[in-house]
């Protein structure tokens, strides 16, 4: 089932939302396109989701919480594939025309109707445990950097490196299953600057001249992404006196961290004095975003998050789904950062990285964007 909680617009969106906010970054079609014929962009993205069906089916058939999981996993694959093929023939079928929000929602809808609540639960638990064991070492490496500007750049690189651990991509899921991934290796092998959109220098300048009162961070994946990427950065904000709100999904979707999982992670990382490696974490708040997809529509968030975010002066959207596929052009009333890795549509082996350049520039705030290799 989908999240049943009431939703409200994110209070820091510029108004009127109807004319100033567009959820999806990439337009799949234009008003002049034939409504009954799929556009080349629609077909390209439908094919991308079709390519991911086998990896989702495999995850589903190995879900120990679902009776007759292999049979139901095959039903998922058949139903979702049929929906996608129908959209190629008639883009207005299944609630279309398609965009990234609808394609994700249909996939989650079919999984949940068949009883699959969290097919990535096992790998999330494993990666969270592994990342928790590495948290202290990663924080100490960051703390050893005395120069503020160099330290924040290292923290930003850590977020980008952690964001590679995204199992929503069929190609990345295959690499992960075959070889595993190393966070430290990802840091060392991060693509050199300048990045596709690279406002890091502007952000570092702001970092050295400004302190934010409250930051809201829309988080992405479990494991290295949240624990070794986002949390060290959040800890640095706390040390500077910023209240930090971490906004996580209400319901599971691929390997994204959920609100209950994030509560558990933070409780394991805090010491008996409520500190994160010597930093007071009383200003670290965790919010349920009200979202149930790997992308997010900021016109529909939970009332709790809206209340906590109402006086924030910094918003960070992290990850391809929340910061690139959706919300890259979101205009906010405060400083904002959109940070994430762009998935290449090319399949290559793990030693020969290829990249897809994402064109465009966010109209407000900083966008620190790297490229995600496959």
C-alpha positions in Angstrom: 0.0 0.0 0.0 1.1 3.6 -0.5 1.7 6.0 2.3 -1.8 7.0 3.6 -0.6 10.0 5.6 -2.0 13.4 4.6 0.5 15.6 2.7 1.1 19.3 2.3 3.4 21.4 0.1 7.0 21.8 1.3 6.9 25.3 2.8 10.1 26.6 1.3 9.0 26.1 -2.3 8.6 29.5 -4.0 5.0 30.3 -4.7 2.7 30.1 -6.6 3.8 26.4 -6.7 1.5 25.7 -9.7 3.6 28.0 -11.9 7.0 27.9 -10.3 7.5 24.2 -9.4 8.0 21.4 -11.9 8.6 18.0 -10.3 10.4 16.2 -13.1 13.6 17.6 -14.5 13.5 16.0 -17.9 10.4 16.7 -20.1 9.4 13.4 -21.6 7.0 15.2 -24.1 5.9 18.6 -25.2 2.3 20.0 -25.8 3.0 19.6 -29.6 3.6 15.9 -29.3 1.0 13.4 -30.4 -0.7 12.3 -27.1 -1.3 8.8 -28.5 2.3 8.2 -29.7 5.2 7.7 -27.3 8.0 10.1 -27.8 11.6 9.0 -28.3 12.4 10.2 -24.7 9.5 8.3 -23.3 10.6 5.1 -25.1 14.1 5.6 -23.9 13.1 5.9 -20.2 10.5 3.1 -20.5 13.3 0.8 -21.8 15.5 1.9 -18.9 12.8 0.7 -16.5 12.3 -2.5 -18.5 16.0 -3.3 -18.2 15.7 -3.1 -14.4 12.8 -5.7 -14.2 15.1 -8.8 -14.0 17.1 -7.4 -11.0 13.9 -6.5 -9.2 12.4 -9.9 -9.9 15.5 -11.6 -8.5 15.3 -9.5 -5.3 11.6 -10.2 -5.0 11.9 -14.0 -5.5 14.4 -14.2 -2.7 12.2 -12.2 -0.2 11.8 -14.6 2.8 8.9 -12.7 4.2 6.5 -13.4 1.2 4.9 -16.8 0.7 5.4 -18.2 -2.8 7.8 -15.4 -3.5 9.2 -16.9 -6.7 5.7 -17.2 -8.2 4.7 -13.7 -7.1 8.0 -12.3 -8.3 7.3 -13.7 -11.8 3.8 -12.1 -11.6 5.4 -8.8 -10.8 7.7 -9.0 -13.7 4.9 -9.9 -16.1 2.5 -7.2 -14.8 5.0 -4.4 -14.7 6.5 -5.3 -18.1 3.0 -5.4 -19.6 2.3 -1.9 -18.2 5.5 -0.5 -19.7 4.9 -2.1 -23.0 1.4 -0.8 -23.0 2.8 2.7 -22.5 5.0 2.3 -25.6 1.9 1.7 -27.6 -0.3 4.2 -25.8 1.5 6.7 -23.5 -1.9 7.6 -21.9 -2.4 4.1 -20.6 -1.9 3.2 -16.9 -2.3 6.8 -15.8 0.2 8.2 -18.4 1.7 10.0 -20.1 4.8 8.6 -18.3 7.3 10.5 -16.3 9.9 9.3 -13.7 7.4 9.6 -10.9 4.7 7.5 -12.6 7.2 4.8 -13.7 8.5 4.5 -10.2 5.0 4.5 -8.7 3.7 1.8 -11.0 6.6 -0.4 -10.1 6.1 0.0 -6.3 2.3 -0.4 -6.7 2.7 -3.8 -8.4 5.2 -5.0 -5.8 3.0 -4.0 -2.9 -0.1 -5.4 -4.4 1.7 -8.8 -4.5 2.8 -8.5 -0.9 6.4 -7.3 -1.4 7.0 -4.7 1.2 10.8 -4.3 1.2 12.7 -6.6 -1.3 16.0 -4.8 -0.6 15.7 -5.3 3.2 18.5 -7.9 3.5 21.1 -5.9 1.5 20.2 -2.7 3.3 20.7 -4.4 6.7 24.0 -5.8 5.6 25.3 -2.5 4.2 24.1 -0.5 7.2 26.0 -2.8 9.5 29.1 -2.6 7.4 28.9 1.2 7.1 28.3 1.6 10.9 31.6 -0.3 11.5 33.4 2.1 9.3 31.8 5.4 10.5 34.4 6.2 13.2 37.3 5.8 10.8 35.7 8.0 8.1 34.9 10.7 10.7 38.5 10.6 12.1 39.9 11.0 8.6 37.7 14.1 8.1 38.5 15.6 11.5 42.2 15.3 10.8 41.8 17.9 8.0 42.5 21.2 9.8 41.6 23.6 6.9 37.9 24.2 6.9 37.7 24.6 3.1 39.6 21.4 2.5 37.5 19.5 5.1 34.2 20.5 3.6 35.4 19.6 0.1 36.4 16.1 1.5 32.9 15.8 3.1 31.2 16.7 -0.2 33.3 14.1 -2.0 32.2 11.6 0.6 28.6 12.3 -0.2 29.2 11.8 -3.9 31.2 8.6 -3.2 28.5 7.2 -0.9 25.8 8.1 -3.5 27.3 5.5 -5.9 25.7 2.8 -3.7 22.4 3.0 -5.5 20.7 -0.4 -6.4 17.9 1.2 -8.4 20.1 1.0 -11.5 20.2 -2.4 -13.1 23.8 -2.0 -14.1 25.0 -0.9 -10.7 23.0 -3.7 -9.0 24.8 -6.1 -11.2 28.3 -4.7 -10.4 27.4 -4.6 -6.7 26.2 -8.2 -6.7 29.3 -9.4 -8.5 32.1 -7.5 -7.0 30.8 -5.5 -4.1 31.8 -1.9 -3.6 34.3 -0.1 -1.4 33.4 3.3 0.0 37.1 4.3 0.4 37.9 3.1 -3.1 34.9 5.1 -4.4 36.3 8.2 -2.7 39.7 7.7 -4.3 38.3 7.0 -7.7 35.8 9.8 -7.8 35.8 11.5 -11.1 38.0 14.6 -11.2 36.7 18.1 -11.3 35.2 20.0 -13.0 32.0 18.0 -12.5 29.0 18.1 -14.8 27.6 21.0 -12.8 30.2 22.2 -10.3 29.4 24.9 -7.9 31.7 23.5 -5.2 33.9 26.6 -5.1 30.9 28.8 -4.6 29.7 26.5 -1.8 33.1 26.5 -0.1 33.1 30.3 -0.2 29.7 30.4 1.5 30.8 27.8 4.0 33.6 29.9 5.2 31.5 33.1 5.5 28.1 31.9 6.6 26.5 29.7 9.3 23.0 28.3 8.7 20.5 28.2 11.5 18.7 25.0 10.3 19.4 22.6 7.4 16.9 20.1 5.9 18.6 17.2 4.1 16.5 14.9 2.0 18.5 11.7 2.2 18.8 8.8 -0.3 20.3 5.3 0.0 21.0 3.1 3.0 24.5 1.9 3.9 27.5 4.0 2.8 25.4 6.8 1.3 23.6 7.8 4.5 26.2 6.6 7.1 29.5 7.4 5.5 28.4 10.2 3.2 25.6 12.3 4.6 26.1 11.8 8.4 29.7 13.0 8.6 28.5 16.1 6.7 25.5 16.5 9.0 27.8 16.1 12.0 30.0 19.0 10.7 26.9 21.2 10.4 26.0 20.3 14.0 29.5 21.2 15.1 29.0 24.6 13.5 25.8 25.2 15.5 23.3 24.3 12.7 20.2 22.3 13.6 19.9 19.4 11.1 16.7 17.7 9.9 17.2 14.5 8.1 14.1 13.7 5.9 13.7 10.0 5.0 11.1 7.9 3.2 7.9 6.8 4.9 7.8 3.4 3.1 10.6 1.3 1.6 11.5 1.9 -2.1 14.6 0.1 -3.6 17.5 0.6 -1.2 16.5 4.0 0.1 16.8 4.4 3.8 13.4 4.7 5.6 12.5 6.8 8.6 12.4 3.8 11.0 15.7 2.6 9.7 17.3 6.0 10.1 16.1 6.3 13.7 17.8 2.9 14.4 21.0 3.9 12.6 21.3 7.1 14.6 20.6 5.3 17.9 23.5 2.9 17.1 25.9 5.7 16.3 25.2 7.9 19.2 27.2 7.3 22.5 25.7 7.2 26.0 25.9 11.0 26.1 23.9 11.5 22.9 27.0 12.5 20.9 28.2 11.6 17.4 31.9 11.1 17.8 32.3 14.0 20.3 29.7 16.3 18.7 26.4 17.1 20.5 23.7 15.5 18.5 20.7 17.1 20.3 20.2 19.3 17.3 19.9 16.3 14.9 16.2 15.7 14.1 14.8 12.9 12.0 11.6 13.5 10.0 9.3 11.2 8.0 9.1 12.9 4.6 5.8 11.2 3.8 7.4 9.9 0.6 7.3 6.3 -0.7 9.3 6.5 -3.9 13.0 6.9 -4.9 12.0 10.3 -6.4 10.1 13.0 -4.5 7.3 15.5 -5.3 7.9 18.5 -3.0 4.3 19.6 -3.3 3.4 16.5 -1.2 5.4 16.1 2.0 4.3 15.1 5.5 2.9 17.8 7.8 5.6 16.9 10.4 8.4 17.6 7.9 6.7 20.8 6.8 6.5 22.0 10.4 10.2 21.2 11.1 11.3 22.8 7.8 9.3 26.0 8.0 12.2 28.1 9.5 15.1 26.3 7.7 17.6 28.5 5.8 19.4 25.6 3.9 17.8 22.7 2.0 19.9 19.9 0.6 18.5 17.4 -1.9 20.7 14.4 -2.2 20.8 11.6 -4.8 19.8 11.1 -8.4 16.1 10.6 -7.7 15.5 13.6 -5.4 18.1 16.1 -6.8 18.4 15.3 -10.5 15.5 13.3 -11.9 13.2 15.5 -9.8 13.8 18.9 -8.3 17.0 20.0 -10.1 15.1 23.2 -11.1 13.1 23.5 -7.9 13.1 27.1 -6.8 13.3 27.5 -3.0 13.0 30.5 -0.7 16.4 29.7 0.9 19.9 28.5 0.1 19.8 25.1 -1.5 22.2 22.4 -2.7 21.4 19.6 -5.2 24.0 16.9 -5.0 24.2 13.5 -6.6 25.6 11.2 -9.1 24.3 10.8 -12.6 23.8 7.3 -13.9 25.2 6.6 -17.3 22.9 4.8 -19.7 25.9 2.9 -21.1 26.8 -0.6 -19.8 30.5 -1.0 -19.2 32.6 -3.1 -16.9 33.6 -1.9 -13.5 37.2 -1.0 -14.6 36.2 1.2 -17.6 34.0 4.0 -16.4 31.6 5.8 -18.7 29.6 8.9 -18.0 26.5 10.7 -19.1 26.6 14.5 -19.0 23.6 16.1 -17.5 23.1 19.6 -19.0 21.5 22.4 -17.2 21.9 24.6 -14.2 19.7 25.1 -11.2 18.3 28.7 -11.0 19.0 29.2 -7.3 21.5 27.9 -4.8 24.4 25.6 -5.4 24.4 22.4 -7.4 27.4 20.2 -6.7 27.0 17.3 -9.1 29.3 14.5 -10.0 28.8 11.7 -12.4 27.8 8.1 -11.6 29.8 5.4 -13.3 28.5 2.1 -14.3 
